[in-house]
C-alpha cells in the first residue's frame, strides 16, 4: 500500500545458532571422550590436548589445519604465523633430541602449527573486536574442526569395533558379484606392482585431507581481502560427510575384503619397507581368498569378528571425500582440475586395491556424496522443488543400495547381467540429476549480461 514502508524479513539469530552448534559439538566430543574411556582408550579431547606437547600423530594434518586458519590473515601475518610454527617445531625437536624423548608413533613436527592456531584464538579474543574478531575465530574454527574431525573419527572407529561384534561382509561380497568383484581384480593388479605401486597409492590414500585443504585454499583465497567466507566451500562438505557417514557404520558394519577374506597382511612386503618391525596381526578371516579367489555365492550371514578392526566400509567415505574434491575442483584452473581427477582415480584404485572396500561400497559413497552436496547447496540457495527432488532421489537410491545389499545379495549374484547394470545405472542417474540440476542453478544465479552502450547519433 502507498505510504507504508516495506518490512524486511526477520533474520535468523545467527549468534544463537553458532552458540547452539558450539554446545552440541562440545557435548558430542565429551560423549565420545567418555565412551572411549569406557573402553580403556583416550578420547578425542585427550588426544588433541596431548599434541600440544607430545609428538603429534599427523604433523601434515596440523599444518594443513593451520593453512586453513591463515586464509583470514594478511600476507604479512601469514609469514609471521608460518615462521612462528617452524620456530616452535625446531625448538621442540631440539628439546626432544636433547632429552632423548620417545616419539614412537608420532611425527617430529606439527606442534608449532597447533600452537599458532591456539595463539590466533587468543589474539581474536583479546586483541580483535567486531567483525575482525568473528572472522579470525571462524578461521580458527576451521582449523580446529579439521583436527577434531580426525580425532573423533579415530574414536568412532574404536567404538564400532567394540559395539558391533558381527560384520555383514558376506552380504556385501555376495552382492559384489553383480559388479564383477572389482576389489579382487584391482587387488591382484596392485599386488603385481609390488612395493612401488603400493607405496604410491598409500601416499595418495593417506594424504586425502591434505589434497582437500589444497582445493579448499583455492576456494578461500579471497577471504582475507573480502573479509568474509563464501557461502559454500569444500570444508563444509568434508565436515558434513565426516559427521553423517560414520553413523551408517553402526547400521551396516563391514570390515572389508582384506580382513574378512584375507589375513590383513597381503601387502606385508610393501608395508615392511616403511615399518619393518610391525608385527603381523591375528587373522579373523572366514577364508583366505583375497585377492586370488573371489568368494563363492552361498547363504550369507553375519560373521563374528575381532574387537580391533573398524567397521568402516559402508559407505566408502574415502570415495565420498575424493568425489567431493573432484566436484569442488571443477571451477578451478586446469592444474587443480587435473589434480582433482587424479586424486579421485587414485583413491578409487587404492580403496579397491588395498582390499579396504568392495565395489558396492564405492558406488554407495558416490551417491552419498552427491546427496550431501545437493542438500548443502539447496540450503544455501533456499529450498525449492528441484533441490528437494534431487536430495530425496539421492537418499532413496542410497537407501535402496543398502536394502538390496542386505536382503537381495544372492539374487544379485545369480543375475549379475541384470543387477550390475541396474546398480551402475542408479548411480549414474544420481550423477546426471546432480549435474543437470546444479547447472540449472548456476544459469539462474549468473548475472545478466548488460547491453553494450550504443553510440549517440549526431
VEXTORMAR-173270 format. One record per residue (C-alpha): residue in one letter; chain; x negated, y, z negated. Coordinates in steps of 0.05 Angstrom, whole numbers, m for minus. Layout:
<atoms>
> A  A  X  Y  Z
...
</atoms>
This chain:
<atoms>
> X  A  0  0  0
> X  A  m22  72  13
> X  A  m55  105  m46
> X  A  m71  40  m82
> X  A  m144  22  m89
> X  A  m166  m47  m69
> X  A  m185  m92  m127
> X  A  m246  m135  m115
> X  A  m242  m207  m136
> X  A  m270  m221  m204
> X  A  m339  m251  m201
> X  A  m352  m314  m240
> X  A  m392  m305  m304
> X  A  m460  m326  m276
> X  A  m495  m316  m343
> X  A  m445  m363  m376
> X  A  m454  m414  m321
> X  A  m530  m412  m328
> X  A  m524  m418  m403
> X  A  m478  m478  m396
> X  A  m526  m511  m346
> X  A  m584  m500  m393
> X  A  m546  m531  m452
> X  A  m525  m591  m410
> X  A  m596  m601  m384
> X  A  m625  m597  m454
> X  A  m573  m645  m481
> X  A  m588  m694  m425
> X  A  m663  m691  m439
> X  A  m651  m702  m514
> X  A  m606  m762  m499
> X  A  m659  m792  m454
> X  A  m712  m779  m507
> X  A  m671  m816  m559
> X  A  m656  m873  m511
> X  A  m730  m881  m494
> X  A  m748  m880  m568
> X  A  m697  m935  m580
> X  A  m735  m979  m531
> X  A  m802  m962  m562
> X  A  m827  m914  m508
> X  A  m838  m838  m507
> X  A  m784  m799  m472
> X  A  m788  m743  m420
> X  A  m796  m687  m471
> X  A  m853  m722  m507
> X  A  m889  m739  m442
> X  A  m884  m668  m417
> X  A  m908  m637  m483
> X  A  m967  m685  m485
> X  A  m991  m659  m418
> X  A  m1004  m590  m449
> X  A  m1067  m622  m479
> X  A  m1075  m693  m454
> X  A  m1094  m714  m384
> X  A  m1031  m708  m341
> X  A  m1001  m767  m303
> X  A  m1000  m728  m238
> X  A  m1043  m666  m231
> X  A  m1019  m655  m159
> X  A  m947  m651  m182
> X  A  m964  m599  m235
> X  A  m999  m555  m184
> X  A  m940  m564  m136
> X  A  m894  m541  m192
> X  A  m939  m481  m203
> X  A  m936  m465  m129
> X  A  m860  m463  m134
> X  A  m865  m416  m192
> X  A  m912  m370  m155
> X  A  m862  m356  m99
> X  A  m835  m299  m143
> X  A  m904  m268  m154
> X  A  m941  m218  m112
> X  A  m1004  m240  m76
> X  A  m1048  m207  m128
> X  A  m1011  m243  m184
> X  A  m1016  m309  m146
> X  A  m1092  m304  m141
> X  A  m1095  m288  m215
> X  A  m1050  m347  m232
> X  A  m1088  m396  m188
> X  A  m1155  m373  m215
> X  A  m1130  m379  m286
> X  A  m1104  m450  m274
> X  A  m1170  m472  m244
> X  A  m1210  m440  m300
> X  A  m1168  m475  m353
> X  A  m1176  m542  m318
> X  A  m1252  m532  m315
> X  A  m1253  m517  m389
> X  A  m1210  m579  m405
> X  A  m1255  m622  m362
> X  A  m1318  m597  m396
> X  A  m1289  m609  m466
> X  A  m1266  m679  m448
> X  A  m1333  m695  m418
> X  A  m1369  m668  m479
> X  A  m1328  m709  m529
> X  A  m1323  m769  m482
> X  A  m1247  m767  m485
> X  A  m1209  m825  m455
> X  A  m1170  m803  m393
> X  A  m1148  m872  m370
> X  A  m1082  m869  m334
> X  A  m1086  m793  m325
> X  A  m1115  m742  m278
> X  A  m1174  m698  m296
> X  A  m1137  m635  m273
> X  A  m1068  m606  m279
> X  A  m1065  m578  m349
> X  A  m1083  m509  m324
> X  A  m1023  m507  m277
> X  A  m976  m525  m335
> X  A  m1007  m471  m379
> X  A  m997  m419  m324
> X  A  m924  m438  m316
> X  A  m913  m431  m391
> X  A  m952  m366  m391
> X  A  m905  m339  m337
> X  A  m846  m356  m381
> X  A  m876  m318  m439
> X  A  m891  m258  m395
> X  A  m819  m259  m368
> X  A  m791  m256  m439
> X  A  m840  m206  m468
> X  A  m862  m161  m411
> X  A  m806  m161  m359
> X  A  m735  m134  m361
> X  A  m672  m136  m319
> X  A  m675  m168  m250
> X  A  m750  m177  m253
> X  A  m743  m220  m316
> X  A  m688  m261  m285
> X  A  m728  m272  m221
> X  A  m791  m294  m258
> X  A  m750  m341  m303
> X  A  m719  m372  m241
> X  A  m788  m385  m213
> X  A  m809  m416  m279
> X  A  m746  m457  m279
> X  A  m761  m485  m210
> X  A  m829  m509  m232
> X  A  m805  m539  m298
> X  A  m747  m573  m263
> X  A  m794  m607  m214
> X  A  m836  m633  m272
> X  A  m775  m652  m314
> X  A  m745  m689  m255
> X  A  m807  m733  m251
> X  A  m807  m747  m326
> X  A  m732  m761  m331
> X  A  m737  m807  m271
> X  A  m791  m849  m305
> X  A  m749  m854  m368
> X  A  m686  m871  m329
> X  A  m722  m927  m293
> X  A  m743  m955  m360
> X  A  m670  m954  m383
> X  A  m647  m991  m321
> X  A  m696  m1047  m333
> X  A  m674  m1054  m406
> X  A  m599  m1048  m397
> X  A  m589  m1087  m332
> X  A  m616  m1158  m343
> X  A  m583  m1185  m279
> X  A  m600  m1159  m209
> X  A  m559  m1163  m145
> X  A  m617  m1174  m96
> X  A  m587  m1238  m67
> X  A  m526  m1199  m45
> X  A  m566  m1144  m10
> X  A  m615  m1194  20
> X  A  m558  m1234  48
> X  A  m524  m1173  77
> X  A  m590  m1151  106
> X  A  m587  m1208  155
> X  A  m539  m1164  194
> X  A  m597  m1115  205
> X  A  m648  m1168  222
> X  A  m685  m1167  155
> X  A  m727  m1106  171
> X  A  m766  m1109  106
> X  A  m794  m1177  125
> X  A  m813  m1153  194
> X  A  m846  m1088  173
> X  A  m877  m1123  113
> X  A  m915  m1171  159
> X  A  m938  m1112  202
> X  A  m964  m1074  142
> X  A  m998  m1136  114
> X  A  m1032  m1146  182
> X  A  m1061  m1076  179
> X  A  m1098  m1092  115
> X  A  m1124  m1042  65
> X  A  m1127  m984  115
> X  A  m1054  m987  134
> X  A  m1032  m999  62
> X  A  m1071  m942  31
> X  A  m1050  m894  86
> X  A  m976  m908  75
> X  A  m987  m909  0
> X  A  m1014  m838  4
> X  A  m953  m815  43
> X  A  m906  m852  m3
> X  A  m937  m825  m67
> X  A  m941  m753  m45
> X  A  m869  m744  m23
> X  A  m858  m690  m76
> X  A  m918  m651  m50
> X  A  m890  m654  21
> X  A  m824  m628  m6
> X  A  m859  m570  m40
> X  A  m894  m551  25
> X  A  m828  m548  61
> X  A  m796  m510  3
> X  A  m852  m459  1
> X  A  m838  m442  74
> X  A  m764  m432  58
> X  A  m780  m390  m3
> X  A  m836  m349  29
> X  A  m796  m284  27
> X  A  m773  m288  m45
> X  A  m829  m243  m72
> X  A  m811  m189  m20
> X  A  m735  m194  m22
> X  A  m734  m205  m98
> X  A  m681  m258  m91
> X  A  m675  m332  m74
> X  A  m639  m357  m11
> X  A  m571  m387  m22
> X  A  m592  m457  m2
> X  A  m661  m489  m1
> X  A  m694  m557  m5
> X  A  m708  m555  m80
> X  A  m634  m554  m96
> X  A  m622  m615  m52
> X  A  m681  m652  m83
> X  A  m656  m639  m153
> X  A  m584  m660  m139
> X  A  m607  m724  m105
> X  A  m651  m740  m165
> X  A  m594  m725  m212
> X  A  m537  m763  m178
> X  A  m575  m820  m144
> X  A  m602  m857  m206
> X  A  m530  m866  m232
> X  A  m520  m918  m177
> X  A  m579  m958  m204
> X  A  m535  m975  m264
> X  A  m477  m994  m219
> X  A  m517  m1033  m168
> X  A  m583  m1058  m199
> X  A  m632  m1082  m146
> X  A  m708  m1091  m154
> X  A  m729  m1101  m81
> X  A  m756  m1157  m37
> X  A  m828  m1157  m63
> X  A  m804  m1171  m133
> X  A  m742  m1213  m121
> X  A  m773  m1255  m65
> X  A  m847  m1247  m78
> X  A  m898  m1243  m133
> X  A  m902  m1167  m132
> X  A  m976  m1173  m113
> X  A  m973  m1187  m39
> X  A  m1014  m1124  m25
> X  A  m1064  m1141  m80
> X  A  m1124  m1139  m34
> X  A  m1108  m1069  m13
> X  A  m1090  m1043  m82
> X  A  m1153  m1071  m111
> X  A  m1193  m1021  m71
> X  A  m1165  m967  m117
> X  A  m1153  m1006  m181
> X  A  m1198  m1068  m183
> X  A  m1184  m1081  m257
> X  A  m1108  m1082  m250
> X  A  m1083  m1150  m274
> X  A  m1030  m1186  m233
> X  A  m960  m1186  m262
> X  A  m920  m1247  m280
> X  A  m874  m1266  m222
> X  A  m799  m1269  m234
> X  A  m780  m1282  m161
> X  A  m726  m1332  m144
> X  A  m772  m1357  m89
> X  A  m838  m1335  m59
> X  A  m813  m1317  11
> X  A  m832  m1244  24
> X  A  m856  m1225  76
> X  A  m868  m1290  113
> X  A  m800  m1325  109
> X  A  m732  m1289  108
> X  A  m685  m1314  53
> X  A  m634  m1365  74
> X  A  m560  m1350  76
> X  A  m526  m1381  15
> X  A  m478  m1364  m41
> X  A  m507  m1301  m72
> X  A  m501  m1290  m147
> X  A  m532  m1243  m200
> X  A  m603  m1264  m218
> X  A  m634  m1254  m287
> X  A  m697  m1212  m283
> X  A  m751  m1184  m328
> X  A  m744  m1121  m372
> X  A  m801  m1084  m337
> X  A  m785  m1077  m264
> X  A  m740  m1017  m249
> X  A  m673  m1030  m215
> X  A  m683  m971  m167
> X  A  m667  m995  m97
> X  A  m594  m979  m82
> X  A  m593  m928  m51
> X  A  m665  m914  m30
> X  A  m680  m845  m59
> X  A  m747  m842  m25
> X  A  m709  m847  41
> X  A  m659  m796  16
> X  A  m713  m746  m2
> X  A  m751  m758  63
> X  A  m686  m745  102
> X  A  m676  m680  62
> X  A  m746  m657  80
> X  A  m732  m674  153
> X  A  m667  m634  152
> X  A  m696  m572  119
> X  A  m758  m572  164
> X  A  m716  m566  228
> X  A  m714  m490  226
> X  A  m788  m482  213
> X  A  m846  m475  261
> X  A  m867  m533  305
> X  A  m921  m557  257
> X  A  m872  m561  199
> X  A  m820  m597  243
> X  A  m873  m648  265
> X  A  m894  m657  192
> X  A  m822  m669  171
> X  A  m812  m721  226
> X  A  m878  m755  209
> X  A  m862  m758  134
> X  A  m794  m788  148
> X  A  m820  m843  194
> X  A  m879  m859  149
> X  A  m835  m862  87
> X  A  m787  m910  121
> X  A  m846  m954  142
> X  A  m874  m952  71
> X  A  m808  m968  35
> X  A  m797  m1028  81
> X  A  m869  m1049  90
> X  A  m885  m1049  15
> X  A  m823  m1091  1
> X  A  m793  m1038  m44
> X  A  m727  m1034  m6
> X  A  m681  m1072  40
> X  A  m656  m1044  105
> X  A  m587  m1037  73
> X  A  m617  m990  21
> X  A  m644  m944  75
> X  A  m580  m933  114
> X  A  m543  m921  48
> X  A  m596  m870  29
> X  A  m587  m833  95
> X  A  m511  m827  85
> X  A  m521  m808  12
> X  A  m567  m750  30
> X  A  m523  m723  85
> X  A  m463  m724  38
> X  A  m501  m687  m16
> X  A  m528  m636  33
> X  A  m458  m625  63
> X  A  m430  m614  m7
> X  A  m483  m563  m25
> X  A  m474  m524  39
> X  A  m399  m525  32
> X  A  m405  m499  m39
> X  A  m448  m442  m15
> X  A  m404  m420  43
> X  A  m338  m435  10
> X  A  m299  m500  16
> X  A  m257  m506  79
> X  A  m224  m563  116
> X  A  m286  m582  156
> X  A  m331  m584  94
> X  A  m281  m625  53
> X  A  m271  m673  111
> X  A  m346  m683  121
> X  A  m361  m695  47
> X  A  m301  m741  39
> X  A  m321  m781  101
> X  A  m393  m788  78
> X  A  m371  m811  9
> X  A  m323  m861  40
> X  A  m377  m891  84
> X  A  m426  m895  26
> X  A  m374  m929  m17
> X  A  m357  m977  40
> X  A  m431  m996  44
> X  A  m435  m1013  m29
> X  A  m370  m1052  m28
> X  A  m388  m1092  34
> X  A  m458  m1109  6
> X  A  m426  m1135  m57
> X  A  m364  m1171  m32
> X  A  m377  m1188  41
> X  A  m451  m1205  47
> X  A  m441  m1277  71
> X  A  m392  m1255  125
> X  A  m440  m1201  147
> X  A  m497  m1251  151
> X  A  m455  m1301  191
> X  A  m434  m1249  242
> X  A  m494  m1204  250
> X  A  m476  m1185  321
> X  A  m413  m1152  293
> X  A  m433  m1127  224
> X  A  m501  m1100  244
> X  A  m476  m1052  297
> X  A  m418  m1032  251
> X  A  m467  m1012  196
> X  A  m511  m973  243
> X  A  m451  m941  277
> X  A  m422  m919  210
> X  A  m488  m886  191
> X  A  m493  m854  260
> X  A  m422  m827  254
> X  A  m441  m791  189
> X  A  m503  m763  223
> X  A  m463  m739  282
> X  A  m409  m709  238
> X  A  m461  m672  197
> X  A  m498  m644  258
> X  A  m434  m623  292
> X  A  m403  m591  231
> X  A  m465  m553  208
> X  A  m477  m528  279
> X  A  m407  m500  279
> X  A  m420  m466  212
> X  A  m484  m436  240
> X  A  m448  m407  300
> X  A  m394  m376  256
> X  A  m444  m343  210
> X  A  m491  m319  264
> X  A  m490  m242  272
> X  A  m453  m218  333
> X  A  m496  m191  388
> X  A  m488  m116  394
> X  A  m476  m89  465
> X  A  m533  m51  495
> X  A  m522  24  499
> X  A  m503  48  568
> X  A  m539  108  597
> X  A  m499  171  600
> X  A  m478  195  668
> X  A  m499  266  685
</atoms>
